[in-house]
C-alpha cells in the first residue's frame, strides 16, 4: 500500500469515530437510542481502590483508611511499576499460611481483594529488565492462584523493533514500510510467543483472567489490538478497561464497553478520567499529553473521576458495565496531577457511588435504552 492509500484508509476510519452520536453530553450509540429494548437486569458493582496512592501506609493503616473512605473492594499492586510495600510478594509466596493471613485482613474488614496487579514490561528488549519484569509478573500470577484471587492485571509489554534493540519501540503507524515490518516482527517473534507461554503458566496456576490495560507505549493499546492478542493466545486474555487511555484516542466509552462486553472480554475496570484543553487540542492535536500540571501547552491529562467528564457520562459508563454483565470491581486509580491521592480517591468514590445508586433505583439517563 502506498502512502496516499494508507492515509486515505486511516482518515476514513477517523471520520467514522468522529461521527459517533453524542446526546446531552453523554456518549451513546444508535443502538442505545432504541426505545423498544428492555432494561437490563442490573447488579450492584463493588467500587474499590487501587492502592498505590497509599503506599506510604502500613498494611493495617491502609486498610483502616479504606474502611473510612467506604471502599468496597481492593486492587493491590504486586510488582512492576506499581508494586507496593503492602504486598511483599516473595515473602507471601514463601509462606502460604502468611499469605492466607494477609488476605484475611482484607476479608475481615469487608474489603475483598478482587485483583492483583503487576504493571510491567515483560517484553522489554533489555534482557535484564525484561527478565526481572517477567519474573515479577509470574510471581503475581502465582500469588493470585494461591489465594484464589480471580484476576491479574498488567500491561501487554513492548519489545524492540529488531533483535538488536535494547529500547522498546512502539509502532502505531505502518508507513514507511520498515515500521510495518518491525511491527510484524514484534508480534511474530516476541509478543505471541511470550503470551502463549504466560497464558499456559497462568492456566497451570488456576488463573483464568489476565486483564491487560490498553495503554500507550505497549503493543495492546486499544480494543482492536487487545482482541488480536486474545485471538492469538486464548481467552485468558481480556481487558483492563481503563477509559482514561481511550478517551484521548477518541473512543466512545459506552461503545467500547458494549463491544468488548459482548465478547466476554472485560476482566477489570479502572476508574480514571481525562481532561481535555480544547485550545491546545485545536492547535496540537491529542498526541500531546501534558507532562505535568504546569505544562500549559498540553492537550490533556488524567483527572479524578468527574473532573474530565461529568457525572452523567460516568452514569452511562456504569450502566454499560451493568448491561454487559461485567462481574468485577470498579477500581479507582488516582493519577490526578492536581488532587492528592486521598482527595482524588474520595472525590471519585463520591461521583461513582452517587450515580450507581441512581442506576440501582432505576433512574437511567434519558435516552439510554438498552
C-alpha positions as a Python dict, from the first residue, in 0.01 Angstrom:
ca = {
    (1, 'X'): (0, 0, 0),
    (2, 'X'): (140, 342, -89),
    (3, 'X'): (133, 636, 147),
    (4, 'X'): (-169, 805, -16),
    (5, 'X'): (-386, 494, 6),
    (6, 'X'): (-267, 433, 361),
    (7, 'X'): (-363, 784, 468),
    (8, 'X'): (-698, 757, 292),
    (9, 'X'): (-794, 442, 481),
    (10, 'X'): (-676, 592, 811),
    (11, 'X'): (-876, 911, 759),
    (12, 'X'): (-1189, 714, 673),
    (13, 'X'): (-1161, 525, 1000),
    (14, 'X'): (-1110, 850, 1190),
    (15, 'X'): (-1418, 1003, 1031),
    (16, 'X'): (-1627, 707, 1142),
    (17, 'X'): (-1512, 755, 1501),
    (18, 'X'): (-1584, 1127, 1489),
    (19, 'X'): (-1936, 1059, 1362),
    (20, 'X'): (-2039, 865, 1675),
    (21, 'X'): (-2351, 1045, 1808),
    (22, 'X'): (-2348, 1228, 2139),
    (23, 'X'): (-2668, 1324, 2320),
    (24, 'X'): (-2696, 1572, 2607),
    (25, 'X'): (-2324, 1545, 2677),
    (26, 'X'): (-2331, 1165, 2709),
    (27, 'X'): (-2173, 928, 2458),
    (28, 'X'): (-2432, 696, 2306),
    (29, 'X'): (-2459, 462, 2011),
    (30, 'X'): (-2760, 438, 1784),
    (31, 'X'): (-2847, 107, 1947),
    (32, 'X'): (-2855, 286, 2282),
    (33, 'X'): (-3120, 522, 2149),
    (34, 'X'): (-3371, 249, 2076),
    (35, 'X'): (-3690, 297, 2277),
    (36, 'X'): (-3813, -60, 2240),
    (37, 'X'): (-3536, -264, 2408),
    (38, 'X'): (-3594, -378, 2768),
    (39, 'X'): (-3383, -259, 3058),
    (40, 'X'): (-3104, -495, 3163),
    (41, 'X'): (-3109, -681, 3491),
    (42, 'X'): (-2873, -465, 3694),
    (43, 'X'): (-2625, -579, 3956),
    (44, 'X'): (-2454, -368, 4219),
    (45, 'X'): (-2090, -349, 4117),
    (46, 'X'): (-1841, -301, 4403),
    (47, 'X'): (-1646, 24, 4392),
    (48, 'X'): (-1293, -18, 4520),
    (49, 'X'): (-949, 139, 4519),
    (50, 'X'): (-613, 58, 4360),
    (51, 'X'): (-365, 106, 4644),
    (52, 'X'): (-52, 289, 4508),
    (53, 'X'): (-164, 632, 4643),
    (54, 'X'): (-142, 482, 4993),
    (55, 'X'): (196, 312, 4955),
    (56, 'X'): (340, 511, 5248),
    (57, 'X'): (98, 350, 5495),
    (58, 'X'): (138, 21, 5674),
    (59, 'X'): (-98, -255, 5565),
    (60, 'X'): (-321, -211, 5870),
    (61, 'X'): (-325, 168, 5833),
    (62, 'X'): (-412, 134, 5466),
    (63, 'X'): (-699, -100, 5545),
    (64, 'X'): (-827, 139, 5811),
    (65, 'X'): (-813, 414, 5552),
    (66, 'X'): (-1007, 203, 5304),
    (67, 'X'): (-1278, 143, 5565),
    (68, 'X'): (-1302, 513, 5649),
    (69, 'X'): (-1328, 605, 5281),
    (70, 'X'): (-1600, 349, 5218),
    (71, 'X'): (-1404, 135, 4971),
    (72, 'X'): (-1583, -190, 4892),
    (73, 'X'): (-1301, -387, 4728),
    (74, 'X'): (-926, -370, 4671),
    (75, 'X'): (-685, -389, 4382),
    (76, 'X'): (-334, -446, 4513),
    (77, 'X'): (-10, -357, 4339),
    (78, 'X'): (220, -661, 4344),
    (79, 'X'): (515, -574, 4124),
    (80, 'X'): (636, -388, 3819),
    (81, 'X'): (589, -13, 3804),
    (82, 'X'): (303, -30, 4056),
    (83, 'X'): (443, -263, 4320),
    (84, 'X'): (353, -161, 4675),
    (85, 'X'): (510, -243, 5015),
    (86, 'X'): (175, -365, 5149),
    (87, 'X'): (216, -669, 4922),
    (88, 'X'): (557, -834, 4982),
    (89, 'X'): (516, -1095, 4712),
    (90, 'X'): (826, -1312, 4769),
    (91, 'X'): (751, -1335, 5142),
    (92, 'X'): (390, -1435, 5081),
    (93, 'X'): (483, -1695, 4820),
    (94, 'X'): (739, -1846, 5056),
    (95, 'X'): (485, -1891, 5336),
    (96, 'X'): (131, -1989, 5227),
    (97, 'X'): (-1, -1955, 5584),
    (98, 'X'): (131, -1599, 5598),
    (99, 'X'): (-28, -1529, 5261),
    (100, 'X'): (-368, -1654, 5380),
    (101, 'X'): (-340, -1444, 5696),
    (102, 'X'): (-254, -1143, 5480),
    (103, 'X'): (-562, -1192, 5265),
    (104, 'X'): (-780, -1250, 5573),
    (105, 'X'): (-701, -898, 5694),
    (106, 'X'): (-882, -764, 5390),
    (107, 'X'): (-1172, -1007, 5424),
    (108, 'X'): (-1218, -930, 5795),
    (109, 'X'): (-1275, -564, 5707),
    (110, 'X'): (-1523, -648, 5432),
    (111, 'X'): (-1284, -535, 5158),
    (112, 'X'): (-1208, -837, 4939),
    (113, 'X'): (-903, -838, 4714),
    (114, 'X'): (-1055, -877, 4369),
    (115, 'X'): (-742, -811, 4165),
    (116, 'X'): (-366, -848, 4190),
    (117, 'X'): (-182, -602, 3965),
    (118, 'X'): (166, -611, 3819),
    (119, 'X'): (207, -339, 3558),
    (120, 'X'): (534, -436, 3394),
    (121, 'X'): (704, -471, 3057),
    (122, 'X'): (799, -837, 3038),
    (123, 'X'): (881, -783, 2669),
    (124, 'X'): (1141, -517, 2742),
    (125, 'X'): (1426, -567, 2494),
    (126, 'X'): (1690, -505, 2761),
    (127, 'X'): (1734, -866, 2873),
    (128, 'X'): (1796, -777, 3238),
    (129, 'X'): (1491, -555, 3265),
    (130, 'X'): (1273, -793, 3065),
    (131, 'X'): (1366, -1093, 3278),
    (132, 'X'): (1302, -902, 3601),
    (133, 'X'): (961, -784, 3484),
    (134, 'X'): (869, -1130, 3357),
    (135, 'X'): (960, -1285, 3694),
    (136, 'X'): (751, -1030, 3883),
    (137, 'X'): (450, -1095, 3661),
    (138, 'X'): (480, -1471, 3710),
    (139, 'X'): (504, -1420, 4085),
    (140, 'X'): (187, -1209, 4076),
    (141, 'X'): (13, -1492, 3891),
    (142, 'X'): (138, -1744, 4147),
    (143, 'X'): (13, -1530, 4436),
    (144, 'X'): (-328, -1482, 4276),
    (145, 'X'): (-358, -1854, 4215),
    (146, 'X'): (-252, -1943, 4569),
    (147, 'X'): (-509, -1706, 4721),
    (148, 'X'): (-785, -1773, 4465),
    (149, 'X'): (-790, -1412, 4351),
    (150, 'X'): (-958, -1430, 4010),
    (151, 'X'): (-783, -1158, 3809),
    (152, 'X'): (-428, -1042, 3743),
    (153, 'X'): (-387, -701, 3580),
    (154, 'X'): (-89, -595, 3374),
    (155, 'X'): (48, -450, 3053),
    (156, 'X'): (95, -635, 2726),
    (157, 'X'): (454, -513, 2706),
    (158, 'X'): (653, -365, 2420),
    (159, 'X'): (965, -518, 2265),
    (160, 'X'): (1224, -352, 2049),
    (161, 'X'): (1179, -324, 1677),
    (162, 'X'): (1453, -576, 1593),
    (163, 'X'): (1658, -847, 1764),
    (164, 'X'): (1938, -600, 1845),
    (165, 'X'): (1729, -321, 2003),
    (166, 'X'): (1756, -252, 2377),
    (167, 'X'): (1487, 21, 2388),
    (168, 'X'): (1114, -52, 2341),
    (169, 'X'): (974, 54, 2005),
    (170, 'X'): (603, 139, 1992),
    (171, 'X'): (472, 118, 1635),
    (172, 'X'): (123, 251, 1561),
    (173, 'X'): (161, 365, 1202),
    (174, 'X'): (259, 127, 927),
    (175, 'X'): (431, 356, 680),
    (176, 'X'): (713, 384, 574),
    (177, 'X'): (733, 6, 532),
    (178, 'X'): (1015, -51, 779),
    (179, 'X'): (770, 35, 1058),
    (180, 'X'): (515, -223, 947),
    (181, 'X'): (796, -475, 914),
    (182, 'X'): (909, -401, 1269),
    (183, 'X'): (552, -441, 1397),
    (184, 'X'): (511, -776, 1221),
    (185, 'X'): (841, -895, 1367),
    (186, 'X'): (737, -787, 1718),
    (187, 'X'): (414, -984, 1713),
    (188, 'X'): (556, -1295, 1550),
    (189, 'X'): (884, -1322, 1737),
    (190, 'X'): (816, -1164, 2074),
    (191, 'X'): (454, -1085, 2160),
    (192, 'X'): (269, -1404, 2068),
    (193, 'X'): (537, -1649, 2191),
    (194, 'X'): (565, -1473, 2529),
    (195, 'X'): (192, -1458, 2586),
    (196, 'X'): (132, -1815, 2474),
    (197, 'X'): (378, -1928, 2737),
    (198, 'X'): (242, -1691, 3004),
    (199, 'X'): (-120, -1789, 2945),
    (200, 'X'): (-23, -2154, 2992),
    (201, 'X'): (161, -2064, 3313),
    (202, 'X'): (-146, -1878, 3440),
    (203, 'X'): (-375, -2166, 3349),
    (204, 'X'): (-147, -2411, 3531),
    (205, 'X'): (-173, -2193, 3843),
    (206, 'X'): (-551, -2159, 3834),
    (207, 'X'): (-564, -1805, 3695),
    (208, 'X'): (-805, -1765, 3406),
    (209, 'X'): (-823, -1388, 3379),
    (210, 'X'): (-532, -1171, 3271),
    (211, 'X'): (-664, -817, 3233),
    (212, 'X'): (-438, -613, 3007),
    (213, 'X'): (-457, -236, 3031),
    (214, 'X'): (-492, -82, 2687),
    (215, 'X'): (-213, 168, 2732),
    (216, 'X'): (7, 380, 2503),
    (217, 'X'): (364, 262, 2454),
    (218, 'X'): (256, -104, 2468),
    (219, 'X'): (151, -336, 2186),
    (220, 'X'): (-203, -364, 2327),
    (221, 'X'): (-331, -7, 2338),
    (222, 'X'): (-691, -25, 2207),
    (223, 'X'): (-971, -283, 2171),
    (224, 'X'): (-852, -398, 1830),
    (225, 'X'): (-500, -484, 1947),
    (226, 'X'): (-642, -645, 2262),
    (227, 'X'): (-861, -877, 2058),
    (228, 'X'): (-575, -954, 1823),
    (229, 'X'): (-375, -1091, 2115),
    (230, 'X'): (-676, -1267, 2269),
    (231, 'X'): (-750, -1444, 1941),
    (232, 'X'): (-385, -1548, 1907),
    (233, 'X'): (-323, -1688, 2255),
    (234, 'X'): (-654, -1760, 2428),
    (235, 'X'): (-949, -1624, 2622),
    (236, 'X'): (-741, -1590, 2937),
    (237, 'X'): (-653, -1253, 2785),
    (238, 'X'): (-909, -980, 2844),
    (239, 'X'): (-925, -608, 2908),
    (240, 'X'): (-850, -388, 3200),
    (241, 'X'): (-1087, -130, 3057),
    (242, 'X'): (-918, 192, 3168),
    (243, 'X'): (-1119, 452, 2980),
    (244, 'X'): (-872, 730, 3056),
    (245, 'X'): (-646, 589, 2783),
    (246, 'X'): (-934, 553, 2540),
    (247, 'X'): (-1085, 898, 2588),
    (248, 'X'): (-783, 1065, 2430),
    (249, 'X'): (-790, 814, 2143),
    (250, 'X'): (-1142, 946, 2075),
    (251, 'X'): (-1315, 617, 2158),
    (252, 'X'): (-1679, 616, 2262),
    (253, 'X'): (-1654, 465, 2614),
    (254, 'X'): (-2001, 313, 2616),
    (255, 'X'): (-1946, 156, 2274),
    (256, 'X'): (-1611, 13, 2387),
    (257, 'X'): (-1772, -149, 2691),
    (258, 'X'): (-2052, -297, 2481),
    (259, 'X'): (-1814, -413, 2210),
    (260, 'X'): (-1578, -591, 2448),
    (261, 'X'): (-1850, -696, 2690),
    (262, 'X'): (-2046, -883, 2426),
    (263, 'X'): (-1738, -1096, 2374),
    (264, 'X'): (-1687, -1160, 2745),
    (265, 'X'): (-1355, -979, 2720),
    (266, 'X'): (-1371, -732, 3011),
    (267, 'X'): (-1194, -865, 3319),
    (268, 'X'): (-1127, -543, 3512),
    (269, 'X'): (-1220, -174, 3504),
    (270, 'X'): (-1007, 118, 3616),
    (271, 'X'): (-1198, 432, 3704),
    (272, 'X'): (-992, 732, 3593),
    (273, 'X'): (-1080, 1039, 3391),
    (274, 'X'): (-907, 1251, 3128),
    (275, 'X'): (-947, 1627, 3097),
    (276, 'X'): (-903, 1795, 2760),
    (277, 'X'): (-796, 2155, 2696),
    (278, 'X'): (-963, 2242, 2371),
    (279, 'X'): (-742, 2531, 2268),
    (280, 'X'): (-438, 2304, 2284),
    (281, 'X'): (-624, 2017, 2117),
    (282, 'X'): (-712, 2253, 1834),
    (283, 'X'): (-351, 2363, 1798),
    (284, 'X'): (-155, 2047, 1868),
    (285, 'X'): (-394, 1750, 1847),
    (286, 'X'): (-440, 1472, 2101),
    (287, 'X'): (-93, 1315, 2071),
    (288, 'X'): (25, 1588, 2304),
    (289, 'X'): (-22, 1465, 2661),
    (290, 'X'): (69, 1717, 2930),
    (291, 'X'): (396, 1633, 3103),
    (292, 'X'): (274, 1787, 3430),
    (293, 'X'): (4, 2012, 3570),
    (294, 'X'): (229, 2306, 3483),
    (295, 'X'): (253, 2219, 3114),
    (296, 'X'): (47, 2500, 2961),
    (297, 'X'): (70, 2353, 2611),
    (298, 'X'): (-53, 2002, 2692),
    (299, 'X'): (-377, 1888, 2529),
    (300, 'X'): (-494, 1657, 2808),
    (301, 'X'): (-402, 1496, 3137),
    (302, 'X'): (-550, 1249, 3382),
    (303, 'X'): (-801, 1360, 3643),
    (304, 'X'): (-1013, 1205, 3915),
    (305, 'X'): (-1349, 1070, 3805),
    (306, 'X'): (-1585, 1357, 3723),
    (307, 'X'): (-1312, 1613, 3664),
    (308, 'X'): (-1275, 1544, 3293),
    (309, 'X'): (-1623, 1419, 3204),
    (310, 'X'): (-1937, 1486, 3402),
    (311, 'X'): (-2131, 1256, 3630),
    (312, 'X'): (-2385, 1194, 3353),
    (313, 'X'): (-2120, 1031, 3134),
    (314, 'X'): (-1995, 816, 3423),
    (315, 'X'): (-2353, 711, 3489),
    (316, 'X'): (-2373, 586, 3130),
    (317, 'X'): (-2041, 407, 3177),
    (318, 'X'): (-2156, 217, 3486),
    (319, 'X'): (-2489, 140, 3319),
    (320, 'X'): (-2298, -12, 3028),
    (321, 'X'): (-2090, -230, 3261),
    (322, 'X'): (-2412, -348, 3426),
    (323, 'X'): (-2572, -409, 3087),
    (324, 'X'): (-2299, -640, 2959),
    (325, 'X'): (-2289, -846, 3278),
    (326, 'X'): (-1946, -734, 3395),
    (327, 'X'): (-1880, -901, 3730),
    (328, 'X'): (-1557, -740, 3851),
    (329, 'X'): (-1488, -430, 4055),
    (330, 'X'): (-1486, -64, 3956),
    (331, 'X'): (-1135, 22, 4068),
    (332, 'X'): (-1041, 384, 4131),
    (333, 'X'): (-691, 462, 4008),
    (334, 'X'): (-584, 811, 4106),
    (335, 'X'): (-322, 972, 3884),
    (336, 'X'): (-459, 1324, 3912),
    (337, 'X'): (-197, 1596, 3868),
    (338, 'X'): (-389, 1835, 4092),
    (339, 'X'): (-557, 1625, 4363),
    (340, 'X'): (-359, 1427, 4617),
    (341, 'X'): (-417, 1053, 4634),
    (342, 'X'): (-668, 1054, 4918),
    (343, 'X'): (-855, 1360, 4789),
    (344, 'X'): (-875, 1222, 4436),
    (345, 'X'): (-994, 884, 4562),
    (346, 'X'): (-1254, 1042, 4791),
    (347, 'X'): (-1400, 1256, 4515),
    (348, 'X'): (-1402, 968, 4267),
    (349, 'X'): (-1583, 750, 4521),
    (350, 'X'): (-1848, 1018, 4569),
    (351, 'X'): (-1921, 1052, 4197),
    (352, 'X'): (-1929, 679, 4130),
    (353, 'X'): (-2138, 585, 4431),
    (354, 'X'): (-2391, 859, 4363),
    (355, 'X'): (-2450, 760, 4002),
    (356, 'X'): (-2454, 390, 4091),
    (357, 'X'): (-2730, 450, 4344),
    (358, 'X'): (-2936, 630, 4082),
    (359, 'X'): (-2899, 333, 3849),
    (360, 'X'): (-2991, 85, 4121),
    (361, 'X'): (-3306, 292, 4178),
    (362, 'X'): (-3391, 256, 3808),
    (363, 'X'): (-3306, 616, 3726),
    (364, 'X'): (-3125, 573, 3393),
    (365, 'X'): (-3029, 873, 3184),
    (366, 'X'): (-3298, 982, 2935),
    (367, 'X'): (-3248, 815, 2601),
    (368, 'X'): (-3032, 540, 2750),
    (369, 'X'): (-3250, 246, 2648),
    (370, 'X'): (-3067, -84, 2615),
}
